[in-house]
Amino acid sequence: MTRWTRSVFAGVATTVLALAVRATPMMAQQPGGATGTVVGQVLAGNTKSALQGAQVTIPGTTLRAGTSAEGRYIIRNVPAGSHTVRVQMLGFAPKEQEVSVAAGGTATANFEMADIPYAVAPVVVTALGIAREEKSLAYATTSISSSTIEKVPEPTMIQALAGQSAGIAITSGSGRPGAGAYFSIRGNSSFSGNSQPLFVIDGVPVSTNSDSPSNALGTGSAGSRQMDFSMENVDEITILKGAAATALYGSRAANGAVIIKTKTGKAGQPLRFNYNSELRYDRPILGGYVTNWAAGNNGYFCNGKNVNQGGWCEPGSPNATNPQTQNTWGPNIDSIPQIVLDSMGPIRFRDARADFYKAEPSLDNSLRGTGSMGDLGTYTFGGEYLNQRGVNPAEKLSRLNLNANLNLKLSKWLTSITSLTKVQSSNPYSDDSYSGIDHTLINLPPNWDIRQGYMPDGTPVFLSSSTNPQPSLQWQIANEYNTETTNRWYGSQQFQVLLAPGLHLNNNAGLDTYVSEFGRFVNQRPWLAAQGITSGSTQQRKSTRTNINDDLTLTADPRELMNTGITLSGLLGGNVLSQQAASITGNGSSIVLPDYYNLGNFATQTVSGTLTTNKRLLGAYGQLEADYHDWAFFTLTGRNDWSSTLPTNANSYFYPSASLAIVFTDALPWHPRWLDFGKLRLSKAKVGNDAPLYALTTRYVNGSATGADNDQQQFGGPSISFPFRGVTSYIASTSLGNPTLKPETSVEDEIGLETRMFGGRASLEVSLYRKSSYDQIFSVPSSSATGFTSISRNAGDMRNNGIEVSLGGRPIEFKSFSWDTRVNWSKNRSQVLSLAPGVTSIFLSGYSWPQIRIMQGQPYGVIWGYGWKKNCVAADPCYQGVAPGTLLIGDNGYPIKSDDQRNLGTVEPAWLGSWTNEFRAGRFSLSGLFDTRHGGKLINFETQYEVSNGRSILTEDRYTWTTWDGVNINTGKPNTVRLFKDQNYYPLIYGTDRAEMQIENAGYVKLREVTLSYRVPERYMSRLGLQGGTLYVTGRNLRGWYSSPSGDPEQDLSQGTNAGQQFFRQYSEPQTRAFLVGIRSLF
Amino acid sequence: MRFMIGMARAVPVLLAAGVVSCQSFLDVNNNPNAPETATVDIRLPALEMSFLHSTYNGQTALWGSEWTQQWAFNATRRSYAQVQNYELFDTDASSSWDYFYSRPGYASYTMANDASDAPNTYYRGIAKLFNAWTMQIITDLWGPAPYTDAFKPEIREPKYDSQQSIYNGVFANLDTAYTLLTSTSSVARKPTTNDLLFAGDMTRWAKLDKYLQARANLRLAYAKGEDKVGRANKALAALTGAFASNADDADLTYPGGSGARNPNYTFQDLRTVFVASQYMIDMLQSRKDPRLGILFTPIVYDSIKGTGTSRKTFPAKPNTFVGHLAGSDVYPADSTVSLIGPYFSNENATLNIASFSDQKFTEAEARLIVSGAAAADQPYRDGITANMTKLGVPQSAITAYLATRPPLAAVANPLQEIITEKYVANFLKTEPWNDWRRTGYPVVPIVPAAVIPTIPQRIRAPNSELSSNATQVAASGIPTGEDGMTVKLWWAGGDNK
């Protein structure tokens, strides 16, 4: 030991000793002297239920006790005399009571605690399901209780979390039932584009993958397995945000974790039933398109019908030969020429989507029984049947969830907790995005009436006039659809063994397994058969996925370390994880007998699939907590993982975390009277992550050859696949494996403040974090002259800095009226510091142009496309005396497209916020949630088509004059050329490759939900044999405010896991506004 | 303290449990879905198709035949509305570049390496041939490109070689390939049905090799610093071992159906947008070429007038052909414009890769250079005859057509005449664009809304190179933007790049 380390050591020892001395009780106990006992029970004032874990102290002494499960406590050796007994519990206002203790006697002090609004639960579920005192946590978590969850009118879990916590971003791009949502916590940090957090239900990590073919730009995405999780049986959700919070989970939770605890029975409670029923109406949120202009061109009217099905144009129309135009450049609703009215009669103007998108009511019913078996334990069982209808009549989500939870106290030292859920879901849906129905509907001019689906002779009404005309929507939804049915089980078996007093061994074995069957069915188009063109196809896919997880932990309860005031506790654990998936797909093309989708009924059949993928992980971890006089909490964790996806000789990686929480209101001798509780927290954590599956070696793949024009989406030319002419073949993958991959790493520092003020009436929580992610493993694009278009590498360095603020309280409280409010606000700034040597940007999503990229030196997610030439920007001309960035205008008065694609702005929002309110008056409660995304940009790819068509609302100002603000590119003088905004003008400004004009502000403020509920008086309920009941009405997405001209900016392609698709908008199904009525009853 | 001791005792137990058979448990990273190795005979079909289907008849061939106005794009839609005006984005250029290097390029390079033992001599020969051909295609499209550094994954930023040095490599590989393909080794095994082009007939591969040598030599005839007559003589020398008749043609058959369609099926599938060009129809009509009705379909209606109940269609006279003016923004209605003929666009149409006809035009041009127009006349007529025979034109019509063509010695510009006939014979291939860049024939008009002042001379630098290999791209000296497309290739008379 060097002198330096020795002196440091001595210094630390002296400090610890000094702290210990300070805390040493001044009044020594007198064992065996004149003492008595204080006993009592602590109950929650509103529910009269026992409070476990409340701290009972006698100020001025070191005497203290915690309450049992029944809320009881006992303090022995209390010196005779008068004492104050104080009870503290987080979430409740502290209470004190005077007692008089006689020597050898027993005094009783019972407490009823008043709850504090918006206080988090005193005990919080943390990583691995470990319940910890909220007070002792040194990192940010958000707990959402069942009472909050049941107010959220969302049948699927992720959407329900929107606005519930600072620092989480949730985008549900489509209003389709079963559609997934993009979910990120504290920004995006993965170069692979996937920042989805880990979902854990009762200790079992569950899959939220999407198993079915996904082609976001083409046919849209399939549903996400997020849809399987019911909100009905959720007791509590905890969101673990930072690396310190998730350190024990390790790599799987590198993007945060969502811990879900399902409902359990309550001790001592007789069997009771909850029956909930909800009826819901969804209506699409439309807008963004003109509805008062007729089909046609150059102002001439056309009825838009097929030439063989009654198509007609006004004389003089350039469309005379083909009245089936999808252009809305005809006359205005107010200036229809008389000749049109004479020929056509009155004309109905309509957004075709308003006729098509109409949902049948959705129904959600659930029944749950909860009870106790006396000393043996508790149980709960229940089921939910959801029948959610989409606004597209062909779409729905029907789901049956059955679950049971059995908590058995087998002996004094052995407890068994079993939780099992069975899910059966069925999710038929139509294509989305480019080939979706929304695209078809938007393209239809406002005077097109979609209500007629078939001609009298039974052929469908045609919506376009090409050789392969598009049939009516009625035909489409009956003959072209996707289905997905899933049969899933997940559950866990937990054994808790009391090895010795204060020492528990716990094993939690979990399983999540399902079989999902996807089918895509496209019927024969008989009108093509007449032309000798074959049609009709199918894809049928069966996927299985099984996750097995086992955690074995040894936990030591808190013990004071030899009267030092330091209480230590800890745990050691081991984890085994196995993830397995497989699939088989059958493809058929050219259907033989129409309407019959057996694979054998197709002229060409191919089978492909993923034999199996296998990933395994072993982990060992430990946690040590030190608590100093209940005001300083220090936690150390460490975890070592061994992952199968890393090279065998380098598959082990260790990552530690350290965190410190100081309750300064307890630590300091004085603090302002209004400040009830204050905690400062600091943490630093490292999280490692393994490699993607099978990234170490370069493999051969099934041979294929792309079509003549494969990269141009709408002209996908014929591609070759093997077997070809009966021959099978392999070719090297274009992605190079890397046998030297090492684990990814991210390091996060977090500092936070939590306070509660004014008798618990207000609370403020602030967190600041800085997360650096480096050595990221991703497919680094490479010069294809190497033979490979990408190489798996450890590369890239990026940083996320952020702040989260949560302010809440109960500003008004009277006996029968109260107002609770909470504001969550967060801001995340990301910066990509470097990618890989020689690589300056990588593709995230989109087309060749425009697209969303990750670029060096920029925030995560940059829109990359052609913009306008601007003064002194890049290689554009530069005039002195003209402000840089001023538009350069051509002699014709039009702005000029830039020579190359450029950075057109970031998709990263400036901040996210939400504001919740709840007013309670007697038996009525009114709650509401505003949700906000401020700033950030999106790319609305629809405009490039819809402006040319004259459908976009951006063409509403047609037939006016404009002069572009800018300078002439040749002279540098201000532009004075006036342009007339007609059918030719808009495509030149917004058309095709003018991505700069497709950029819109992605910000919004939404009134997500408003709920009015009424607790029915017990006397009415009891007449029905019920013990209690609540009636409620809810509105969801009632109102939105945004500056994006084309409608709801939340409507985009994000249904799954690619961060870039979140801000890429192209014909997704509209979001819906929903109205619900429901009842929650208890009997 | 007892609990601490308890914990301490448990530690080794837990650790031991965790470590036991750890490594075998974790040994599941061997991908069962994709093999780590595959023998060359299994790899051959994918190599052939990746080249023949996508490289030689892929997107860039489509661009070239559009720019030389063999067909025209008849819609305002994205992408092709720009391509027809010679506008390409750097990202458009990426897909072909990436494909050529990472698929046929790398597959042929590694097959040549892996087939180094005697039994695989023929496989090595085929691989060498495809590697040479791929590199020729790449340099014909872009000019300078990575060659000596190419296909070496350890070189992350491969340097660019000049077109001249790439051609040197192409010739060397074609020579080596010829030696291997004509090997008489008794241990060398021939491919069988896995050779989708020639079913293991090595003499046909050898002929194809000579054909490629001849064509590559002639392509350099007008290159800066090259000996024109010398190159023409080399081409003529190679031709002696090449195709002897249409029976030697390299033809690829397609069964049709999903995943097995001729690449030109795009023309049928999207027949309202990929239509006949007015330029080519005018040319064929003015020359009274009997192939008109095979290359294109006649129109159904002359015109369609009126709407609704007063709609009248005016059926066209039989064998009326109307093309769409390339780049025009007036779009004729379906049925009033000619389409690409089924001989080329059917899903199960046979795809011609290399033809005796094309070879005869190569010979004609070489003879013109070496000996003059009179010597070129017979191969020129043989080229026309071979193509017409292949397309099924009756012998009487062939004879009649040949009679209308004046002897080459009698025309003012025999080269123009040869290349114009070659242009028709190489319908929908990439060769007409190569010939136009070399010779300027046929004289194709520039589209009205062209974004550059010339029909493109090369493809601009791909985005994938600009974002992953920018330094080397810059060092190649070709402008990386759209203006790069105006710079002539070395073999087209540009400088030595």
Contacts between the chains, C-beta under 8 A, distances in Angstrom:
chain1	res1	chain2	res2	distance
A	307	B	304	7.9
A	307	B	307	7.5
A	307	B	311	6.4
A	310	B	308	6.9
A	311	B	307	6.3
A	311	B	308	6.5
A	311	B	311	7.8
A	312	B	307	5.1
A	312	B	308	3.7
A	313	B	307	4.7
A	313	B	308	7.9
A	317	B	307	7.6
A	319	B	307	8.0
A	320	B	304	8.0
A	320	B	305	6.9
A	320	B	306	6.6
A	320	B	307	5.3
A	321	B	303	7.5
A	321	B	304	4.0
A	321	B	305	7.1
A	321	B	307	7.7
A	321	B	333	5.0
A	322	B	304	7.7
A	322	B	333	5.5
A	322	B	334	8.0
A	323	B	307	5.3
A	323	B	308	7.5
A	343	B	308	7.8
A	465	B	334	7.3
A	466	B	272	5.2
A	466	B	334	6.9
A	467	B	271	6.1
A	467	B	272	6.0
A	467	B	334	6.6
A	499	B	6	6.7
A	500	B	2	6.9
A	500	B	3	6.6
A	500	B	6	5.6
A	501	B	3	7.7
A	502	B	3	5.0
A	503	B	3	5.1
A	503	B	6	5.2
A	503	B	7	7.1
A	534	B	257	8.0
A	537	B	258	7.5
A	552	B	14	7.3
A	552	B	17	7.7
A	554	B	7	6.7
A	554	B	10	5.1
A	554	B	14	6.8
A	556	B	3	5.0
A	556	B	4	7.5
A	556	B	6	7.6
A	556	B	7	5.5
A	557	B	3	7.6
A	559	B	3	6.0
A	559	B	4	7.9
A	570	B	7	7.0
A	572	B	7	7.0
A	572	B	10	6.7
A	572	B	11	6.5
A	572	B	14	5.7
A	573	B	14	7.7
A	574	B	14	5.7
A	574	B	17	6.5
A	574	B	18	4.8
A	576	B	25	7.9
A	587	B	258	7.3
A	589	B	257	6.8
A	589	B	258	3.7
A	590	B	257	6.7
A	590	B	258	7.3
A	603	B	257	6.6
A	604	B	257	4.4
A	604	B	258	4.8
A	604	B	259	7.4
A	604	B	260	7.8
A	606	B	258	7.6
A	606	B	259	6.7
A	610	B	33	5.4
A	611	B	32	4.7
A	611	B	33	5.1
A	612	B	32	5.8
A	612	B	33	7.5
A	613	B	31	8.0
A	613	B	33	7.3
A	614	B	28	4.1
A	614	B	29	7.9
A	614	B	32	7.9
A	615	B	28	7.1
A	616	B	25	6.1
A	616	B	26	5.5
A	616	B	28	5.4
A	617	B	26	7.9
A	618	B	18	6.3
A	618	B	22	5.9
A	618	B	25	6.8
A	618	B	26	6.7
A	620	B	14	7.2
A	620	B	15	7.0
A	620	B	18	5.0
A	642	B	22	6.1
A	642	B	26	5.9
A	643	B	26	7.2
A	644	B	26	4.3
A	644	B	27	7.1
A	644	B	28	5.0
A	644	B	29	4.9
A	645	B	29	5.7
A	648	B	23	6.8
A	648	B	26	7.5
A	648	B	27	7.2
A	651	B	26	6.4
A	693	B	29	7.5
A	693	B	31	7.6
A	694	B	29	6.4
A	694	B	31	4.0
A	694	B	33	8.0
A	694	B	34	7.7
A	696	B	29	6.5
A	697	B	31	7.1
A	697	B	36	5.8
A	698	B	36	7.9
A	699	B	31	5.9
A	699	B	34	3.7
A	699	B	35	6.6
A	699	B	36	6.0
A	700	B	34	6.0
A	700	B	35	5.0
A	700	B	36	7.3
A	700	B	37	7.2
A	700	B	38	4.6
A	700	B	43	7.5
A	701	B	34	5.5
A	703	B	45	6.4
A	703	B	46	2.9
A	703	B	49	6.7
A	703	B	50	7.3
A	704	B	46	7.5
A	704	B	50	7.9
A	705	B	46	7.7
A	705	B	49	4.4
A	705	B	50	4.8
A	705	B	53	4.0
A	705	B	54	4.5
A	705	B	103	7.7
A	706	B	54	5.1
A	706	B	58	7.1
A	706	B	95	8.0
A	706	B	99	6.5
A	707	B	54	7.6
A	707	B	58	7.8
A	707	B	263	6.2
A	707	B	266	6.7
A	708	B	54	7.8
A	708	B	57	6.7
A	708	B	58	5.6
A	708	B	59	5.9
A	708	B	61	7.3
A	708	B	62	5.2
A	708	B	263	4.5
A	708	B	264	7.1
A	708	B	266	5.0
A	709	B	58	8.0
A	709	B	59	5.2
A	709	B	62	6.0
A	709	B	266	6.0
A	710	B	54	7.9
A	710	B	59	7.1
A	710	B	95	6.8
A	711	B	59	7.2
A	711	B	92	7.3
A	711	B	95	4.0
A	712	B	78	7.9
A	712	B	79	4.7
A	712	B	80	7.4
A	714	B	77	7.0
A	714	B	78	7.3
A	714	B	79	7.8
A	715	B	79	7.3
A	715	B	80	7.3
A	715	B	266	6.6
A	715	B	270	6.0
A	715	B	273	7.8
A	717	B	59	8.0
A	717	B	263	6.4
A	717	B	265	7.4
A	717	B	266	4.1
A	717	B	269	7.9
A	718	B	261	3.6
A	718	B	262	7.0
A	718	B	263	6.1
A	718	B	265	4.6
A	718	B	266	6.5
A	718	B	269	7.4
A	718	B	347	7.1
A	719	B	259	6.7
A	720	B	49	5.3
A	720	B	53	5.2
A	720	B	54	7.9
A	720	B	259	6.2
A	720	B	260	6.6
A	720	B	261	7.9
A	721	B	259	3.8
A	721	B	260	7.8
A	722	B	45	6.8
A	722	B	46	6.5
A	722	B	49	7.8
A	724	B	45	6.7
A	724	B	49	6.4
A	724	B	196	7.2
A	724	B	259	7.3
A	724	B	260	5.8
A	725	B	196	6.3
A	725	B	253	7.4
A	725	B	255	6.1
A	725	B	260	7.2
A	726	B	193	7.5
A	727	B	45	4.8
A	727	B	193	6.2
A	727	B	194	5.8
A	727	B	196	6.8
A	728	B	42	7.5
A	728	B	45	7.7
A	729	B	42	6.0
A	729	B	43	6.5
A	729	B	44	7.1
A	729	B	45	3.8
A	729	B	46	3.9
A	729	B	49	7.7
A	729	B	194	7.4
A	730	B	35	6.5
A	730	B	38	4.3
A	730	B	42	5.6
A	730	B	43	5.9
A	730	B	46	6.2
A	731	B	43	6.4
A	731	B	46	3.9
A	731	B	47	6.9
A	731	B	50	6.5
A	731	B	103	6.7
A	731	B	107	5.4
A	732	B	106	6.1
A	732	B	107	6.3
A	732	B	110	6.6
A	733	B	34	7.0
A	734	B	98	7.6
A	734	B	102	4.3
A	734	B	103	7.1
A	736	B	153	5.3
A	781	B	464	6.4
A	781	B	467	6.7
A	781	B	468	5.2
A	782	B	153	7.8
A	782	B	156	6.3
A	782	B	468	5.6
A	783	B	146	7.2
A	783	B	156	7.0
A	783	B	157	6.4
A	783	B	158	5.9
A	783	B	464	7.1
A	783	B	465	5.9
A	783	B	468	4.9
A	783	B	469	3.8
A	783	B	472	7.7
A	784	B	97	6.3
A	784	B	98	4.2
A	784	B	101	4.1
A	784	B	102	4.7
A	784	B	464	6.1
A	784	B	465	8.0
A	785	B	101	5.1
A	785	B	145	7.1
A	785	B	146	3.6
A	785	B	149	7.0
A	785	B	150	4.7
A	785	B	151	7.6
A	785	B	158	4.5
A	785	B	465	7.8
A	785	B	469	7.2
A	786	B	101	7.8
A	786	B	150	7.5
A	786	B	151	7.1
A	786	B	152	6.7
A	786	B	153	4.7
A	786	B	155	6.6
A	786	B	156	6.7
A	786	B	158	6.4
A	787	B	101	6.5
A	787	B	102	5.9
A	787	B	105	6.9
A	787	B	106	3.5
A	787	B	109	6.9
A	787	B	110	7.7
A	787	B	150	7.4
A	787	B	151	4.5
A	787	B	152	7.6
A	787	B	153	5.9
A	788	B	102	5.9
A	788	B	106	7.3
A	788	B	153	5.8
A	789	B	98	5.0
A	789	B	102	5.2
A	789	B	464	7.0
A	791	B	153	6.9
A	791	B	156	7.9
A	837	B	156	7.1
A	838	B	156	6.1
A	838	B	157	5.3
A	838	B	468	5.9
A	838	B	469	6.6
A	838	B	470	7.3
A	838	B	471	7.3
A	839	B	467	6.5
A	839	B	468	5.4
A	840	B	467	5.7
A	840	B	470	7.3
A	841	B	467	5.3
A	842	B	467	7.8
A	848	B	89	6.1
A	848	B	91	3.4
A	848	B	92	5.9
A	848	B	94	7.3
A	848	B	95	7.7
A	848	B	463	7.7
A	849	B	89	5.4
A	849	B	91	5.6
A	851	B	91	7.8
A	866	B	89	7.9
A	899	B	481	5.3
A	899	B	482	6.7
A	900	B	90	7.0
A	900	B	481	6.3
A	901	B	89	7.3
A	901	B	90	7.4
A	901	B	91	7.7
A	944	B	78	7.3
A	948	B	76	7.2
A	987	B	76	7.9
A	992	B	78	5.1
A	992	B	81	7.0
A	992	B	82	7.2
A	993	B	78	8.0
A	993	B	82	7.0
A	993	B	89	7.6
